[in-house]
Amino acid sequence: MNYFWPPTRPDAQWVSVGPLAQFPDVAADDGNLIQPRACDAKSQPGCRILVVPKSDPSHSAEIAIPAGAATSPSEGQDLRDQVVVFRYRDKVHAVDHVSTWFISSRSETRVPSFSSTLLTVVPNPLLQQCPHNAYPLSNGTPFDIEDFGVVLSAGLTCPKHGWSFDLFTGQSDRGLYKLPVWEVQLRDVHGNPLSGSLRGNDPPDGKTVWVRRRQKIG
């Protein structure tokens, strides 16, 4: 046994999503993520959806999106362990296809009530599903987060209840709610990580997209 190097955690594995050239920039219109767009001389879905098991990411599989689909092919509990990956303003983003909210395991935890401005007491919770009742975020619409005309960040709005999430931090516009954001890495065709950020005039050829769950520090 090697006592000097800690074992690699299963959730530390990167997963290949596909060539960058097959990701249309969804900022070109006001449509939702999944709707098809012209890309690489073809009509491509605006996002890609993968199932990435937490226990073993190497068993990941892509969810087939039917040609011309305008809504997600998955819903409900099928969204578990899924990630949606897309390109917005020359930046590739990856977030949980359906958001979950980890909260304290105390005997009583107060969480926002979605029917009023009051707080609701939930006994002994370990995990709370999102208020969308497992609504797929591939049906959501990306947008710029601005302040007096200055673009500060990018967000994603879920059409089910109108909630929005920051694509960099996952923070919701509704208090404590947070969307899990994945790490994204661009690599060359040999699997070597590329340095620097993607620019609008950079050719996408020869670049591949890889994702993994955001790692906990420590």
N, C-alpha and C positions, 0 to 999 in steps of 0.2 A: 504493500500500500504506500502511496505517495503522501507523506504527511505535510508536505510543503505547499501543495496546491489543493484547494478545496474542490470537491466534486462539483461538476456542472449541474445546475438545477435544470429540470426538464423545461421549465418556462423560460429558460435563457436561450432556447434554440430559435434561430431565425428561420422564417418560412418564405420561400420564393413565391411571389405573386404573379410575375410575368413581365414581358418587355414593356418599358416605359412608352414605347411608340404606340402601344395599344390602349393608352389612357388618354381620351380626349380631355381638353381643359374645359371643365363644366362652367367656367366663368363666362363663357361666350354667350350664354342666354340665361333666362330666368326659370328654367325648368328644374325638375327635381333631379336627384343624383342618378337614378337608374335609367332614365329615358335615353334612347339611343341618340348618338351624335356622329357626325362625320369625323373619321379619324383614320389616318394611314390608308386613304383611298377606299375605306369601307365604312359601314355603319356599325359603330361599336356601342355597347352599353356605357353609360357615363361612369359606372363604378364596377368593381369586382367584389364578389362576396365569397369568403372562405369559411369553412368550419375548421377551427384549430383547437383540438382537445387540450385542455390544460395539463392533463396527465402525460401526454406525449405529443408535442407539436409536430413531430415528424410524420404523424398520421393525418396531416391536414388534407383537405380536399376542397376543390372549388365548387361552388353552387352554380349550376347551369342557369343562365338567364335567358329565357325564350326570346327569340328575335322579335324586336319591336315592342318588348314589354315596357309598360309605363308604371308598373308597380312591382313591389318585391315578390319573388316566387316563394318566400318563406314568411311564416307568421307564427305567433304564439310561442310555445315551448321549443319549436324548431330553431328559434333564433339563438338558443343557448350556445355559447362558445363560438359564435360567428363574428367575423370582423368585416367591415365594409371599407374598401380602399378606393380613393379617387384623387384626381388632380384638380386643384383649384388655384388659379393665378400662378402657374408654374411651381406650385408646391404640392407634393404628394402627402395626403393625410390618410390616417387609418384610425378608426374608432370602433368600439363595440357596435355591432349591428343593432343591438337593443341594450339600453343602458341599465345598470344595476347600481344600487346605492348601499354601500356598506356602512352600517351604523353600529353603535356601541351595543355590547351584550349585557348591559346592566339590567336590573330587574324591571326598570321602567325607563323608556327612552321617548322623548318627545320629538315628534316629527311633524312637519307641516301638514295640515289638513287641506286637501286640494279642493274641497267644497266651500271653504271659508277661510278667513284670515286667522282662525284659531289654531291651537296646537292640539294634536291628538296623541294620547298615551298608548304606546304599543308595548305589551308585556314581553320581556325576554326576546327581543328580536335578534336574529343573526344576519339576516339579509332582507332587504326590501326591494321588490321589483319596481320598475319605473312606473310613473303614473299613467303611462300610455297603455298599460295592460299588455306589455310585450309588443309594442308597435314597432315595425321595422324602420330604422332611420335611413335606409336607402330611398325611402319615399320623401325624405326631407330635402330642403332647399338651402344651398350654401349662400352666404352673403358676406359683405364687408362690414366689420364693426368700425364705425366712424365716430369722430368727435369734431364737430365744426368742419366737416369736409376732409379731415385728415384720417386716413386709414390706419387704425391701431392694431387690428387683428382680423381674423376671419371666424365666422360662426356658421352653425347649422341649425335651421329651424325645423322642428317636427310639426307636420300639419295636423296631427291628431288633436293636440291641445294648444299649439302655438308656443311651446317652450323652445328656447334657444340655448345653444351650448357653444362655448369658445373652443375652436378646433385645436388650440395649442395647449390650453390648460384643462379643458373639459368642464370648466365652471359654468353652471347654469345661470340664467337670468332670474331664477326663482330661489334665492337663498342658498341652502346647504347642498342642494342637489348637484351631483357631479358625474360627468360622462367619462368612462375610462378611455384614455387616449393611448394609442400604441406607438412604439418607436418605428421609424421608417428609415431605411437605408437604401441608397442607390449603389449598384455595383456594375462592374463591366461584365462582359460575356464570360469571363473566366471566374467570376465570383469574387473579385477583389473590390473592396469598398472604394468608392470615389470620394475625393475630398472636394470641399467647396459646395456652394448652393447652386441650384438649378436656375438658369437664366432663360428668359423668354426666347432668345435667339440661339440657344444651344440646341443642336440636333439631338433628338431622343434616341437615334439609332445607336445600338451597342450598349444601351443602359438597361438594367433590369431592376425591378422593385422588390425589396425584401422587407418584411415586417416581423415584429415580435411584441409580446406584451411588455409594457413599461416595467422596468426592473425596480425593485425596492432597494433602497440604499441601506447597507448594513447587514 
